[in-house]
């Protein structure tokens, strides 16, 4: 009977997550690719708005959704990373950042669904929006990784 209990205890201990120290610096290629993708996505979206035949209020709506979405995904990435690093994040803030990210995507989808645009234009705005959101997360992650590693390096330096 003792053997079974000891094996169960060992299994539970082995299943616990071990915290592996982070020490991988993002490569310059990945950093530049992330920034390039962010600029390509944002600039393409904005050039598409500039050249479109939409009313100014429609252009403002889509531009605001782009900015709202970018802020939201950076906020999600920050709160997820804070939780992983043991920095306290309230569940309210965490939930709001996810909620606003989903809302920004839904607002774009609803706006494009009801817009009087060609299907190719709708696809263009959707793809550049998602490219911008994804690359904003990558840029935020790279920035956070570099800052974290620099802080670690400074604390170890005598």
Phi, psi and omega in degrees: 000320180295324181297318179296317180295319179294319178296320179295317179297316179296322179295317179297318179295321181289333180280347179294143180288130175265134180276112179266129181295140181273128180215012182266115178278137177298142181287153176302326179296317180290321178298312181291325177296321179295312179296320179297315179297321179297312180294319178298314180297311182293314183293319178298316179301313182291321177295321176299319176295316182300319184272357183281163179264030180277160172292157182299324179292328176291317178299318178296322178300311182291323177296317179296321177296320177300311181295319179298316179295318180297315178298319182296315182290326175295321178295319177297313182298319180295315182291323177295315180294320177301316179298318180295327181272001178083011176278130184297132176229127180289148179295331179296310180297317179300314179294319180296319181294321175293317180300315182291329176295313180295319179297319181297320178293317179296320179297322177293315180299314180296316179298316180290325179299319183268356182284149177268070182233159173293154180300323179295325177292318178299317177297320178300312180295320179296314182293315181293328177295311181295321176301316179296316180296313181297315182290330176296322176295317180295318179296316179298318179297314179300315180299316181293318179299314181297315180297317180299314181292323177295320176297318178298318182295318179295323181289334179274339181286129180287000000 
